[in-house]
């Protein structure tokens, strides 16, 4: 599948986020902002930073595959520069977040009351996301980590 994407002219870059158990910790607080987001290690090497920066400089889109990639890319973009770096992120993306780098994403249908659902809702709008979820339920899509995916742009 990746070969077909590259054959169509897209570039592939890889980022790393060491996913912790907190990714799957449900939100149990009344106010989303009060949820204690976990810290995770991330890294982006020089070669992949160059690929991503080159795509943006050419007017291309950055399409993240997975919410972990989104979180990593937006952590890196917070400095205003796309450059190789590594560290820890506690970035909690919730509705109202202004995306700086990611233009579209591929992700699966996430659990209710999850930080991942909040991230997707911040990107596409909660009304749009909930409409997609209603459609997915009606059509018997598979949910969660090994389920069906959606493209959001």
C-alpha positions as CSV (number, residue, x, y, z in Angstrom):
1,X,0.0,0.0,0.0
2,X,2.8,2.5,0.8
3,X,4.4,1.8,-2.5
4,X,1.2,2.8,-4.3
5,X,1.1,6.0,-2.3
6,X,4.7,6.8,-3.2
7,X,4.1,5.9,-6.8
8,X,1.4,8.6,-6.9
9,X,4.0,11.2,-5.8
10,X,3.6,11.4,-2.1
11,X,6.5,11.3,0.4
12,X,6.5,9.1,3.5
13,X,8.0,10.3,6.7
14,X,8.1,8.5,10.0
15,X,7.9,9.8,13.5
16,X,8.0,7.9,16.8
17,X,5.8,8.2,19.8
18,X,6.3,5.7,22.6
19,X,2.7,5.1,23.5
20,X,2.0,4.7,27.2
21,X,-1.0,3.2,29.0
22,X,-2.3,6.7,29.5
23,X,-3.3,6.8,25.9
24,X,-6.1,4.4,26.8
25,X,-7.0,5.9,30.1
26,X,-10.6,7.1,29.9
27,X,-11.6,10.7,30.7
28,X,-13.5,10.6,34.0
29,X,-13.5,14.3,35.0
30,X,-16.4,16.6,34.4
31,X,-14.3,19.2,32.6
32,X,-12.1,17.8,29.8
33,X,-9.4,20.4,30.7
34,X,-9.1,18.9,34.2
35,X,-8.0,15.5,32.8
36,X,-4.4,14.6,33.7
37,X,-2.8,13.8,30.3
38,X,0.1,11.4,30.3
39,X,3.6,12.1,29.2
40,X,5.1,10.1,26.3
41,X,8.5,10.2,24.6
42,X,8.7,11.2,20.9
43,X,11.3,11.7,18.3
44,X,11.7,12.9,14.7
45,X,15.1,12.5,13.0
46,X,16.7,14.9,10.6
47,X,15.8,13.0,7.4
48,X,12.1,12.8,8.3
49,X,12.0,16.4,9.4
50,X,13.5,17.3,6.0
51,X,10.7,15.3,4.2
52,X,7.9,16.9,6.2
53,X,9.4,20.4,5.8
54,X,9.9,19.9,2.1
55,X,6.2,18.8,1.7
56,X,5.0,21.9,3.5
57,X,7.4,24.2,1.6
58,X,6.0,22.8,-1.7
59,X,2.5,23.5,-0.6
60,X,1.7,19.8,0.1
61,X,-0.4,18.4,2.8
62,X,0.8,16.5,5.9
63,X,-1.5,13.6,6.4
64,X,-0.9,11.9,9.7
65,X,-1.6,8.2,10.1
66,X,-2.8,7.7,13.7
67,X,-3.5,10.0,16.6
68,X,-0.1,9.3,18.0
69,X,1.5,10.7,14.8
70,X,-0.8,13.7,15.1
71,X,0.3,14.3,18.7
72,X,3.9,14.0,17.8
73,X,3.7,16.3,14.8
74,X,1.8,19.0,16.6
75,X,4.3,18.8,19.6
76,X,7.1,19.4,17.1
77,X,5.3,22.2,15.3
78,X,4.6,24.1,18.6
79,X,8.1,25.6,18.3
80,X,7.2,27.1,14.9
81,X,9.9,25.1,13.2
82,X,9.9,21.6,11.6
83,X,13.1,20.2,12.8
84,X,14.6,17.1,14.2
85,X,14.0,16.8,17.9
86,X,13.1,14.4,20.6
87,X,11.7,14.7,24.1
88,X,8.5,14.2,26.1
89,X,5.1,15.5,25.3
90,X,2.1,16.2,27.5
91,X,0.2,17.8,24.6
92,X,-3.5,17.4,25.2
93,X,-5.4,18.2,22.0
94,X,-9.0,19.1,22.8
95,X,-11.7,21.0,20.9
96,X,-10.5,24.6,20.3
97,X,-6.9,23.5,19.6
98,X,-5.3,25.2,16.7
99,X,-3.5,22.7,14.5
100,X,-0.2,24.0,13.1
101,X,1.2,21.1,10.9
102,X,-1.3,18.3,10.3
103,X,-3.7,18.9,7.4
104,X,-5.5,15.6,7.4
105,X,-5.4,12.3,9.3
106,X,-6.3,8.6,9.1
107,X,-7.5,7.1,12.3
108,X,-9.8,4.5,13.7
109,X,-13.0,5.0,15.6
110,X,-12.0,5.7,19.2
111,X,-13.6,4.8,22.5
112,X,-16.1,7.2,24.0
113,X,-14.7,9.4,26.8
114,X,-11.1,9.1,25.4
115,X,-8.4,11.7,24.9
116,X,-8.2,10.3,21.3
117,X,-11.8,11.1,20.6
118,X,-11.2,14.6,21.9
119,X,-8.2,15.0,19.5
120,X,-10.3,13.9,16.5
121,X,-13.1,16.2,17.6
122,X,-10.7,19.1,17.8
123,X,-9.7,18.4,14.2
124,X,-13.1,17.7,12.6
125,X,-15.6,19.3,15.0
126,X,-17.5,17.2,17.5
127,X,-20.8,17.4,15.5
128,X,-19.1,16.0,12.4
129,X,-17.3,13.3,14.4
130,X,-20.5,12.2,16.1
131,X,-22.3,12.1,12.8
132,X,-19.6,9.8,11.5
133,X,-19.9,7.6,14.6
134,X,-23.7,7.3,14.1
135,X,-23.1,6.2,10.5
136,X,-20.4,3.7,11.7
137,X,-22.8,2.2,14.2
138,X,-25.6,2.0,11.6
139,X,-23.3,0.3,9.1
140,X,-21.7,-2.1,11.7
141,X,-18.2,-0.7,11.5
142,X,-15.6,-2.2,13.8
143,X,-14.5,0.2,16.5
144,X,-11.4,0.8,18.6
145,X,-7.7,-0.1,17.9
146,X,-8.2,-2.9,15.4
147,X,-11.3,-1.5,13.8
148,X,-12.3,0.4,10.7
149,X,-10.6,3.7,9.9
150,X,-11.7,7.1,8.6
151,X,-9.9,9.8,6.6
152,X,-10.5,13.3,8.0
153,X,-9.4,16.4,6.1
